[in-house]
């Protein structure tokens, strides 16, 4: 059977080259719907060369011109919203509402960079010394690369490339080979919006394409989101090659619940944050820590809300949770649930027994596990599935110590009506993003997304003002003009006078 092919997008057009191919599944159907071509080193080089050539003129463009392109790009994205959302759901499996939310959060970054003139304002001081002025300005790096995961095929790339392009760089995106079609469409629309051909290129592939981007001398910065082992490897290899790197790794996000928290709010928040997108979110809540005695009211409310969850295909508008990305990933999630059960944890709601598990599609039911210990693999590893683990802590201090003892530190949340307890949590929790009665504290576009410890390798977070700094190089300029006061300095080090 002839299948639709997904190629690459280089120099303003889709390119169908590459000897190796990979399957692209529709996870809701459980079958291959198309294939994606993998780029070799020569094709990656072509994409980088195209971005480098286009960047020369683009980097010299006025801020107003680049700003207008981003305004027009936003308009085109919104005009094609439904099409892009359907692409996301078809290849990832998440329900349409979740895909629409992902798309909207990505567009927020495009909206953020339409304020480019304000974002790139430098600093100026008149007369730092007699007849001498000083200023700080920012310039583009050249070509940046983004390596992005399957779970957010629109949003995570849009954390990166709109910022990099707006400040004057070229960009090469290597999206996940599991759901590659969205990235191609995002690049096509950028050219349609007036972006130069070749400035924003997309290469599909595996570790070979990634390796070439990491070693290519014309790639000046690398942004990555994925698992911690790969993030660490990306960081080490790219930094060794002299590049700027921001590499975001895995997560084990905790939701700490104090005894005064509202039961219904906790239940709704836990179910939404743990099982939305089938738990395939780097900011999903995967651990709930109940503080103090009892806690059964919270578990009962969560279990009741779980019973109402509609699991199914994105094609059914009533579906609230879709499948996992592949059958192999489903088996891994099931294995971690079985490991916890074998070690004494109580599987309160068992997703392995969901009716859809035996049907076509890579479905796995929402799962709730109580009496989990920190030595279990289900706790130590990032499950990346619809599994919520429950642990207990006697006090808030003990809960904070438990959370801080985990090597992952993307996000953490506390649910309480006590402002003092919330303030203590904010100050002492070791996490990149913190929620107070908010289960998934993903920041808006003008604040930066990032973690700590094994969830972030590099010095800067993604998008926001930190993204502007990451994709630009600062220059400090000190100026004196002929005819100004020109004091004699002699041979000693110059000081301000």
ZAMARGU-4260 file (C-alpha; in steps of 0.2 Angstrom, whole numbers, plus 5000, padded with zeros to 4 digits):
<rodrens>
0) 5000/5000/5000 | 5007/5017/4995 | 5008/5028/5010 | 5009/5047/5011 | 5026/5053/5014
5) 5032/5067/5026 | 5048/5075/5019 | 5058/5090/5025 | 5056/5109/5023 | 5072/5117/5016
10) 5073/5134/5007 | 5055/5137/5006 | 5049/5120/4999 | 5046/5102/5005 | 5060/5091/5000
15) 5058/5072/4998 | 5075/5065/5001 | 5082/5052/5012 | 5085/5033/5011 | 5079/5029/5028
20) 5061/5030/5033 | 5051/5029/5049 | 5032/5025/5053 | 5020/5038/5059 | 5006/5031/5068
25) 4988/5037/5072 | 4988/5031/5090 | 4969/5032/5091 | 4968/5019/5077 | 4984/5009/5082
30) 4991/5009/5064 | 5003/5017/5053 | 4996/5031/5042 | 5011/5038/5034 | 5030/5037/5034
35) 5043/5051/5037 | 5059/5052/5028 | 5075/5054/5038 | 5088/5067/5034 | 5107/5062/5032
40) 5121/5073/5036 | 5122/5081/5019 | 5104/5086/5020 | 5106/5093/5037 | 5121/5103/5030
45) 5110/5110/5016 | 5097/5115/5029 | 5110/5124/5040 | 5118/5132/5024 | 5101/5139/5018
50) 5097/5146/5035 | 5114/5154/5036 | 5113/5162/5019 | 5095/5169/5022 | 5100/5175/5040
55) 5113/5188/5033 | 5100/5199/5025 | 5086/5195/5039 | 5098/5200/5053 | 5100/5217/5044
60) 5082/5220/5042 | 5073/5233/5052 | 5064/5229/5068 | 5048/5235/5060 | 5050/5223/5046
65) 5053/5208/5057 | 5039/5213/5068 | 5027/5214/5053 | 5031/5197/5048 | 5028/5190/5065
70) 5011/5199/5066 | 5006/5192/5049 | 5012/5175/5054 | 5001/5176/5069 | 4986/5180/5058
75) 4990/5165/5047 | 4992/5153/5061 | 4975/5158/5068 | 4967/5156/5051 | 4974/5139/5050
80) 4970/5134/5068 | 4958/5120/5065 | 4969/5112/5052 | 4984/5112/5063 | 4974/5106/5078
85) 4968/5091/5068 | 4986/5087/5063 | 4992/5087/5081 | 4978/5075/5086 | 4980/5063/5071
90) 4998/5060/5074 | 4999/5062/5093 | 4982/5055/5099 | 4978/5069/5111 | 4960/5075/5110
95) 4955/5090/5100 | 4952/5102/5115 | 4969/5098/5122 | 4977/5100/5105 | 4968/5117/5103
100) 4975/5122/5120 | 4993/5117/5115 | 4991/5127/5099 | 4985/5142/5108 | 5000/5142/5120
105) 5012/5141/5106 | 5003/5156/5097 | 5006/5166/5113 | 5024/5166/5110 | 5022/5173/5093
110) 5011/5186/5100 | 5025/5190/5113 | 5038/5193/5100 | 5027/5205/5090 | 5033/5217/5104
115) 5051/5215/5097 | 5056/5233/5097 | 5053/5234/5116 | 5061/5217/5119 | 5077/5222/5110
120) 5079/5239/5118 | 5097/5242/5124 | 5104/5253/5137 | 5113/5269/5135 | 5123/5280/5147
125) 5129/5298/5142 | 5146/5304/5149 | 5152/5289/5159 | 5168/5298/5158 | 5172/5315/5151
130) 5167/5314/5132 | 5164/5295/5133 | 5147/5287/5131 | 5143/5268/5134 | 5129/5257/5128
135) 5124/5239/5128 | 5116/5231/5113 | 5110/5214/5107 | 5114/5206/5090 | 5108/5189/5083
140) 5119/5174/5084 | 5117/5167/5066 | 5109/5150/5065 | 5100/5141/5080 | 5093/5124/5081
145) 5079/5116/5090 | 5076/5098/5094 | 5059/5095/5100 | 5048/5080/5108 | 5033/5071/5102
150) 5021/5077/5116 | 5019/5095/5110 | 5022/5095/5091 | 5016/5113/5090 | 5019/5122/5107
155) 5037/5117/5111 | 5044/5121/5093 | 5035/5138/5095 | 5043/5141/5112 | 5059/5142/5102
160) 5059/5147/5083 | 5048/5163/5084 | 5060/5170/5097 | 5075/5165/5088 | 5068/5171/5071
165) 5061/5188/5078 | 5078/5193/5085 | 5086/5190/5068 | 5093/5172/5068 | 5090/5158/5055
170) 5083/5142/5063 | 5083/5123/5059 | 5070/5113/5068 | 5072/5094/5070 | 5055/5089/5077
175) 5050/5072/5084 | 5049/5058/5070 | 5033/5052/5079 | 5022/5067/5074 | 5032/5077/5061
180) 5018/5085/5050 | 5014/5099/5061 | 5032/5106/5060 | 5031/5106/5041 | 5015/5116/5041
185) 5022/5129/5054 | 5037/5132/5042 | 5026/5134/5027 | 5015/5147/5035 | 5030/5157/5040
190) 5036/5159/5022 | 5018/5163/5017 | 5019/5177/5031 | 5033/5185/5022 | 5048/5176/5030
195) 5063/5173/5019 | 5064/5156/5010 | 5078/5146/5019 | 5077/5156/5035 | 5067/5143/5044
200) 5070/5125/5039 | 5064/5108/5045 | 5074/5092/5045 | 5066/5076/5050 | 5076/5061/5056
205) 5084/5052/5071 | 5099/5053/5081 | 5110/5055/5066 | 5102/5071/5061 | 5103/5077/5079
210) 5121/5073/5080 | 5125/5083/5064 | 5116/5098/5071 | 5126/5097/5087 | 5143/5096/5078
215) 5139/5108/5064 | 5151/5124/5066 | 5138/5136/5059 | 5125/5131/5072 | 5128/5143/5086
220) 5114/5138/5099 | 5104/5122/5102 | 5087/5121/5111 | 5081/5104/5117 | 5066/5097/5126
225) 5065/5078/5130 | 5071/5065/5142 | 5084/5068/5155 | 5097/5056/5148 | 5096/5064/5131
230) 5095/5081/5138 | 5112/5078/5147 | 5120/5071/5132 | 5114/5085/5121 | 5120/5098/5134
235) 5137/5090/5135 | 5140/5087/5116 | 5134/5104/5111 | 5143/5113/5125 | 5159/5104/5120
240) 5157/5110/5102 | 5156/5128/5109 | 5138/5131/5107 | 5125/5139/5118 | 5113/5126/5125
245) 5097/5125/5134 | 5092/5107/5137 | 5076/5103/5146 | 5074/5085/5153 | 5062/5074/5162
250) 5050/5078/5176 | 5042/5071/5191 | 5030/5085/5196 | 5022/5084/5214 | 5006/5091/5220
255) 5007/5094/5239 | 4990/5094/5247 | 4987/5101/5265 | 4973/5096/5276 | 4964/5113/5273
260) 4963/5111/5254 | 4946/5111/5246 | 4942/5093/5242 | 4932/5096/5226 | 4946/5108/5219
265) 4960/5095/5223 | 4950/5081/5215 | 4946/5091/5199 | 4964/5098/5198 | 4973/5081/5201
270) 4962/5072/5188 | 4965/5086/5175 | 4984/5088/5178 | 4987/5069/5179 | 4977/5062/5165
275) 4976/5076/5153 | 4985/5072/5136 | 4986/5054/5144 | 4999/5061/5156 | 5011/5064/5141
280) 5016/5081/5147 | 5032/5087/5155 | 5022/5097/5167 | 5009/5083/5171 | 5006/5080/5190
285) 5012/5062/5192 | 5014/5062/5211 | 5002/5068/5225 | 5008/5071/5242 | 4995/5070/5256
290) 5001/5080/5271 | 4995/5075/5289 | 4983/5061/5294 | 4969/5054/5284 | 4967/5060/5266
295) 4954/5047/5261 | 4942/5061/5257 | 4954/5067/5243 | 4956/5050/5236 | 4938/5046/5236
300) 4934/5062/5227 | 4948/5059/5214 | 4942/5041/5211 | 4924/5047/5209 | 4930/5060/5196
305) 4940/5047/5187 | 4925/5036/5185 | 4917/5050/5174 | 4932/5052/5163 | 4928/5048/5144
310) 4943/5039/5136 | 4943/5038/5118 | 4948/5044/5101 | 4950/5062/5096 | 4937/5059/5083
315) 4924/5058/5097 | 4920/5076/5103 | 4916/5069/5120 | 4933/5061/5123 | 4943/5069/5137
320) 4958/5058/5136 | 4966/5049/5121 | 4979/5035/5119 | 4998/5034/5122 | 5010/5038/5108
325) 5015/5020/5103 | 5011/5002/5109 | 5029/5000/5115 | 5026/5015/5127 | 5010/5008/5133
330) 5019/4992/5138 | 5032/5002/5147 | 5019/5011/5157 | 5010/4995/5161 | 5027/4988/5167
335) 5030/5002/5179 | 5012/5000/5187 | 5015/4981/5189 | 5032/4984/5197 | 5024/4996/5210
340) 5010/4983/5213 | 5023/4969/5216 | 5032/4980/5228 | 5017/4983/5239 | 5008/4998/5232
345) 4989/4998/5231 | 4982/5000/5213 | 4966/5009/5217 | 4961/5012/5199 | 4969/5000/5186
350) 4972/5007/5169 | 4978/4990/5163 | 4960/4984/5164 | 4952/4998/5154 | 4941/4991/5141
355) 4950/5000/5127 | 4966/4992/5131 | 4961/4977/5121 | 4954/4987/5106 | 4964/4995/5092
360) 4973/5010/5097 | 4987/5013/5110 | 4975/5016/5124 | 4979/5015/5143 | 4966/5019/5156
365) 4969/5032/5170 | 4977/5024/5185 | 4978/5029/5203 | 4991/5020/5215 | 4992/5023/5234
370) 5005/5018/5246 | 5019/5022/5235 | 5037/5022/5241 | 5051/5032/5235 | 5062/5017/5231
375) 5049/5011/5218 | 5054/5013/5200 | 5037/5020/5197 | 5042/5034/5208 | 5060/5036/5203
380) 5057/5036/5184 | 5047/5048/5173 | 5031/5037/5168 | 5025/5049/5155 | 5008/5041/5156
385) 4991/5043/5164 | 4997/5037/5181 | 4995/5046/5198 | 5005/5040/5213 | 5000/5045/5230
390) 5013/5047/5245 | 5011/5053/5262 | 5020/5066/5273 | 5017/5070/5291 | 5021/5089/5289
395) 5023/5102/5276 | 5042/5102/5280 | 5043/5083/5277 | 5033/5085/5261 | 5045/5099/5255
400) 5060/5088/5259 | 5052/5073/5250 | 5049/5084/5234 | 5067/5091/5235 | 5074/5074/5237
405) 5068/5069/5219 | 5081/5073/5206 | 5068/5080/5194 | 5062/5098/5197 | 5052/5105/5183
410) 5036/5110/5192 | 5028/5108/5209 | 5011/5114/5216 | 5004/5116/5233 | 4985/5116/5237
415) 4980/5125/5253 | 4970/5140/5259 | 4985/5145/5271 | 4995/5160/5264 | 5009/5157/5276
420) 5011/5139/5271 | 5011/5143/5253 | 5024/5156/5255 | 5035/5143/5264 | 5032/5131/5250
425) 5037/5144/5237 | 5053/5149/5246 | 5059/5132/5250 | 5054/5121/5236 | 5068/5117/5223
430) 5058/5118/5207 | 5059/5129/5191 | 5040/5132/5191 | 5028/5133/5206 | 5009/5133/5207
435) 4998/5138/5222 | 4981/5130/5220 | 4986/5129/5201 | 4991/5111/5197 | 5001/5114/5181
440) 5010/5131/5183 | 5016/5133/5165 | 5020/5151/5164 | 5013/5163/5151 | 5024/5168/5136
445) 5031/5183/5144 | 5038/5173/5159 | 5050/5159/5155 | 5048/5140/5156 | 5061/5130/5164
450) 5066/5118/5178 | 5080/5114/5190 | 5092/5100/5194 | 5090/5085/5182 | 5076/5094/5173
455) 5087/5108/5165 | 5104/5108/5158 | 5110/5125/5154 | 5109/5142/5161 | 5093/5149/5153
460) 5075/5145/5153 | 5064/5145/5137 | 5055/5159/5129 | 5051/5175/5138 | 5065/5188/5141
465) 5077/5173/5145 | 5074/5167/5127 | 5078/5184/5120 | 5094/5184/5129 | 5098/5166/5124
470) 5096/5169/5105 | 5106/5185/5105 | 5124/5191/5109 | 5127/5206/5120 | 5139/5219/5115
475) 5145/5233/5127 | 5151/5248/5117 | 5161/5262/5124 | 5162/5278/5112 | 5173/5294/5111
480) 5171/5305/5096 | 5185/5317/5089 | 5184/5335/5096 | 5178/5329/5113 | 5188/5331/5129
485) 5203/5319/5127 | 5212/5318/5144 | 5229/5310/5144 | 5229/5293/5152 | 5248/5289/5152
490) 5252/5270/5153 | 5241/5266/5168 | 5224/5257/5166 | 5210/5269/5161 | 5198/5274/5174
495) 5183/5285/5173 | 5186/5304/5176
</rodrens>
